[in-house]
Amino acid sequence: MSQAALSLAVVGHTNTGKTSLLRTLTRDTGFGQVRNSPGTTRHVEGARLTVDDEALVELFDTPGLEDSMALLDFMDQLNKPGERIDGPERIRRFLESPAAQGRFEQEARVLRKLQACDAGLYVVDARDPVLSKHKDELTLLAYSGRPLLPVLNFVRSPQARVQEWRVALARLGLHALAEFDTVAPALDGEALLYEKLALLLETHADVLHRLKTDLARQAGLRRRDALRLLAELLVDVAAWRISSEPDPESMERAGGQLRERVVEREAKSVQALLKRYSFSRQDLVADLLHFDGERWGMDLFDPQALKEFGVQLGKGVAAGAVAGATLDAFTGGLSLGAGMALGALAGGLWQGADKWGRRLLGKLRGETELSVDDAVLRLLAVRQLSLIAALERRGHAAQTPIRLGEIDAEDFDQPLQRELNAWRAQALPEELRLARIHPQWSALRDDYSPDARREACVRQLAERLLGARERPAAARPQ
């Protein structure tokens, strides 16, 4: 192990969440074993917290202390009558005795590791009442001569006895402590833990500050990546459309295909989010996306679409004639205007024919296009924002899977809450209105054709989700 790293022994009574704490601090759901039964950890395991490939902190999970009272009595028997010795000497004599390999083997492993470390984290299940065994454990651990920081676990539980533990620890001379729920940690929980350690371990304050700074940086990167994934999903779905013959059977079949592909795309986004936050599919119970309906028709009369027409047309009067003929084809029926539009397409006067020609010709033949409703896009955004909030507040020792429909609003920080409210109440942002008229931007298509404008659209939408860009003032509730 690196000699420069701060070494911490994670100690405490059995089944208080020591392994859970290490899982959450290391963001590793596979570290050790977590079960609701005493004595799960039977040996010492280690993990490292690194920054830029440099190990800053080494954490050691230790077995639970089970019989501290008996061990204290045994240590007293090792003293000669009238002899006064300090705590480290008491532990040395115990570790050299046969009992350290026998009756008290588990306690010996804990004390041996604590003495080899710079400090210890004493994990407490804050739901437990303060008992004599806890006081005996703290007396025993104090013999090591190492700084000890109590960590109150499961503090968000309604059964937590936080104040009772604070008073009891203060009476034992332990005034510095940290509250950290390993199942549902506060967004700043880890940072506060490292701050308390820095106060206790002044010589390692710089290392802990580096770790805290990197923790904030990594959290920011995770959120930025998550919102980029959401922006990709929304652009893909907004741009996605299926052409169909206008008869009811064909429309029903096309609608089913539309829904199926969108559900698959959402599932892909969910899987990417779970991976980015170091969770697995088992950490989520995802209900299927419920559609409020599909959109029929085309977006060719959106103001942005008309602007696109102007950009893509050729020069001079011919361009204006083709644009007018195209609009006439959709507003005046298949008359002279339709013939002019078809002729213009066939003659290549319209430079946008490759992008729009197939859709226009399909429309002129009577085909209908289906795309998802605005409400579906808003629902997708709300669901994914809810999932991001839940993942940011989820500890890596949590055993109960997330249910999207049961996420508490308290799990949202203010930026996510503002964004959530905007998606619930306001019109779609301009990036998605732009995506509506660019079907080739959807990765759901077989002829998916991303370009620089799609990338700019995704990036701007991600920035808006991140709060770096405001929604247009003209956005109105729908």
N, C-alpha and C positions, 0 to 999 in steps of 0.2 A: 504494500500500500504506500501511496505517496506520503512522504514525511511532512510536506508543506501543508497538506489538507487538514482542515479541522475535523477531528474525529468525535462522533457522538454515539453513545450507547443509548438505545431506546429500551427503557426498563419499566417495570411495574408489575402489578398483580396479574394473574391469568385472566384472559378474556376481557381486557379493557380497551383493545383496539390498537395495540402496538404495531402489529403487521399492517393494519389498515392505515395507520399514519404513514408508514413507509410507502405503501402503494400510492397514496395520494401525493406525497412529496416527490416521488420519483415518476409519477404519471404512468405507472406500470401495473395494470390490472392482474398480471400474472406473478407478481412478487409474492413469495411465501404461500401460505395457506390461510384463508379467512373462513372460520366457521364459528357459529354461536355455541361454542363448547369450550370448557377450560382446557389448558394444556396443549393447544394446537401446535404452537411452536416449541419444539423440543431441543433445538440447537441454535447456534448463532449464525445468522446470515447477514451479508453485507451488501450495500449499494452505494453508488457514488452520485453526487450532484456535480455536474461539470459546466463550465463556461468556456467556449472556444477550445474544446477538447482538453481543458485543464481541470483536473479534479480539485474542487474547492472544499467540498464537505464529504466525509465518509460516514455513512449511517450503518449501525449494526443492530439488527433485530435480535432480541434475546428471549430466552424462555421466561415464562411468568413465575414470579415469586409465589410460593405456596405455603410455606411454613416458617415465616420470619420469626415468630414468637419462640418457637422451639430452637431455632438457630441462635437467637440472642442468648437464650439460657445456656446453650452448649458453649458459646464463646466465653461466657462468664466462668464456666468450669475450667477453661484453659488458662485462666489467670491464677497466679500464685496468691496466697492469702496476703492482703494488704498491698498488693501490687497495683500500681496505676500505670496504665499504658493507653496510648492514643488509638484512634480508630483504625488507621492503616496497619498498625502493629497487630491489632485484634484480627483483622482480616488475613494478614500474613500467616499468623499461627493457625487460623482455621484452614486456610488453603493447603497448609503443609500437613494437616491431620488426615487420617484415613477416612473420616466422615465426609471430606470434600469429594471423595471418589465413591462414596456410598450413599448414606441416607440423605445428605444435603448436596448431592451432585448437581442438581439443577440450579440451586442458589449459588453454588461455587462458580458455575459458568457465567452467571450474571455478574457477580462481583469481580471475577477475573477480567472480564471484558470492560467493565466500568473503570477499573483501575488503569487499564491500558489506553483509555480514551481521554480526551480533553475535558469532556463534560457528559452529563446524562440528561435525557429527556424522560421525566417520570410521567407516564401516561395514566390518566385517571378517567374512569367512566363516570361522568358527572351525574349519571342517573342513580348511582349507588349511594347509599348513606355512608357517612364517615364512620368507620369502625376502628377498633383497636388494632386490627391487623394492618390497616393502612399506616397508622402511626408507627408500628413496629417496622414496617418496610422502610419508611423514611429514615428511621433511626439507623437501621442496618445500612442503607445506601449512603447515609452521611458519613459512616465510618471510612468510606473510600477516600475521603478528602477531596473529592471532585465536585465542581459546581453542579447544581441540580436545578433544572427548570421544570416545574410541574406543567403538564399540558392537559387541560380539561377537555375531554372528548365528548362528543354527542351533546353539545351545549344547546343545539336547536330542538332537542327533544322536549316535549311538554313535561316530562318527568325529571328534567335536569335540576340538580340542586347546586347551582353555581355559587350562590351566596354562602351556603353552608360550607362548601369546600373552601371558599376564599377565607372565611373566618378560621377554619381548622388549620389551613396551611400557614396563615399568618401567626397563629399561636405556636407553630413549630419553627418559626423564624424564616419561613419561605414567603416573602412578600412579593416577589416577582413571579408571575405565572402567565401562561398564554391560554387563550380559549381557541380551540380549533376543532371543528366538527369534521371528521374524516369522511362522512357520508355526504354531507352537504356543506362544504366549506364556504365561508364568506369570500367574496371576490378579493378582498385584501387580507384574507386569513393567513396565507403563507408569508406575506410581507410583514405582518405584525409579529408572527412567530420569529422571524429572523431579526426584527428590531429588538425584541425582548432578549434574544440570545446575545446580540451585540452589546446590550447593556450589561449582561452578566459576564461576557467574555471580551473585555476591552481589547486585549491583545489580538483578537481575531475580528475586530469590528470592520476592518477594511475588506476582509474576505466576505463577510456576511453582507456588507453593502454592495459588493460586486454581484453577489448572488441575487439580492433583492432587485437591483437594477436590471439584471438580465431577465429576471422573472417577469417584470413589467414589460420588457421588450418582447419576450416570447408571447405573452398574452395578447399584446397588440398585433403581432404577426398572425397569430391564430385567428383573431377576429377579422383581420383584413382578408386573410385567405378564405374564411368562411363566407364573408359577404361577397367576395368574388365568385365563389361557387354558386351563391344564390343569384347573383346577377346573370351568370351563364344560364342557369335554369330558366329564369324569367324571360330572357331573350329567346332562348330556344323554343319555349312554349308560346310566347307571343307571336313569333314568326311562323310557327307551325300551322299548316292548313292542308286539308284534303279536298280534292275535287270529286264531285259526285254527279251522277245523273239526277234529274230532279224528281224522279218517282220515289214514293215513300220507302220502298224496300231498299233501294240503293242508298237513300239518305240515312236510314237506320243502320245499315251496314257500315257506311262511312263514319257515322257518329261513334259506333262501337270501336272502330279502329283508332279514331282520334283519341277517345278516352283511354284506351289501352296503352297507346304510346306515351301519353302524358303521365300516366301512373308509373310506367316503367322509367320515365325520365326523372320523376320525383324520387323514386327508389334509388336511382343511381346517385343523385345528389345527396340523399340521406346517408348512403354508404360512404361517400367521400367525406362528409362532415364528421361522421363517427371516427373514421380513420384519422382525420386531421386533429381531433381532440383525444386520440389514443384510446378510443373505445371500440367495441365490436358490435355486431348486429344483435347480440344477446342483451345489449344494454337498452334496447328500445322495443316497445310494442307500438307498431305504427298501424293505425287504421287507414283504410283506403281513402284516397281523395274523393270527396263527394262533389260532383258537378252540379252547378245550378243551371246549366244549359250551354249549348253551343251557339256560336254566332254563324249566321248564314250570310253569304254575300261577300263582297270584296271591300277593301279599304281604299279604293282608287279615288274616292272623293274626299278623303282626309286632306286638309290643307297642305300637310307635308307631302302627301302623294302628288298633289297637283304641282307642288314645287319641284318634286322629283321629275315630273313630266317635262317641265320647262328646262331643267338642267340637261335631260337626256335627249331632247329634240335637236334636230339639225338647225341650220341657220335660216334667217329670212322668212319670207312669206310662206314658203312651203312648210316650215316648221309650225307656224301658227295655224295653217290650214289643217295639218295632221292632228294637232292638239284639239282644235275645234271639232274635227270629224270624230275623233275618239270620244269626246264628251257627248257629242250628238248621238253616237251609237248607243250610249247607255241611258240617255235621257229621252231620246226620240224614237226608240225602237229600231228595228232592223230595216231601215229605209235607205235613202241616199247616203246618210251619214255612215251607216255601217259599211256600205260599199266603198266609200272613200277611205275609211279606216283600214279595211282589208287590203285595199289597193296600196295604201301607203306602206303597210307592213310588208306586203309582197315585194314592193319596189325598193325596200331598204331605206326609205327616206327617214325612218325613225331609228335613231341610233340606239335606242333602248329596246329594240325588238327582241334581242336575245334574253333580256331580263323580263320584259312584260308581255312579249308577243304571245307566248303560249297561254298565259292566263286570259288575255283579251280574246283570243280566238276561242278558247273554251267557253268564255262567257257568251260570246256571240252565237255559239252552237247550243246554248241553253244549259250549260253545266252550272252547277252551284258549288261554291267553295265553303267549307266548314272550318271554323277556327274556334278556339276556346273563348268563352265570355270573359269580359273584364273582371267579373266577380270571381271567376276561377283563378285568374292571375293574382288577385288580391288575397284570395285564400291560400294559394301557394306561398306567397310572401309571408303571411302571418304564421303559417305552420312552420316554415323554415326559420323565421326569426325566433319563434317560441323554442324550437329545438336548439338553436344556438345558445339562447339564454340558459336553457336547462343544462346543456353540456358544460357551459362555463361555471355553473354552480354545482356540478356533480363531482363527488370524490371518487377516486378510482378503487375504493373499497366498497362502494355501494352495491348491494345485492339485488335490490328491487329495480326492475327496468322502468325506464321513462315511458309515460303514456302522454302522447301529445295533447289529448283532450283534457288532461288533469294538471297541466302546468300552472302553478300559482303565479299571478301577476307580480308577486314580490321577487320573482326570479329575474325580472328585467331590471337592468340599470337604466338610468335616465335616457341615454342616447337610444338604446334599443326600444324603450317604452315610447319615446316620441315617434320613432320610425314605425312602430307597430300601430300607433294611433293614426298616423298618416295613411297607412295602407288600408286601414279599416274604413276611413271616412272620406278620403280624397280621391280625385280622378287619378288615372294612371300617369306616371311621370312621362315626360316627353320621350325618353329613351325607348320606352315600350311602344309608344305610338309610332315611333320611327320603325321599330322592329316589325310592327304589324304589316308594313308595306314592303318588307324585304324577306319573302319566304326563303330565299336561298341562304339566309343567315341561320336557319334552324338546323342544328346537328341531327334532328330527327329525320331529315330528308336523305334519300339515297344520293342525291346530287348536291349535298351540302357544299356550299362554296363560301367560306369565310373570307373576308377581306379587311383592309385597314379600317374601313368605316365601321364594320361590325366590332372590331377590337376596340375602337374608340367608344362605341355605344356601350359595350360591356364595362369598360373602365369607368366611364362617366356614371353609369348606374351604380357601380360598386362604390364610387366616391359619394354618391348621394345617400346610399345606404349607410355608409360610414359616418355621414354627417358633414362631410367636407363640401357638399353642394346642397343648396337649399332647393326645395320644390318651387316651381313657378308660382308667383303670387296669384296667377289667374286660375289655379287649380280649384275646382269646386266639388262639393260632395255630389255623389251620384246616387 
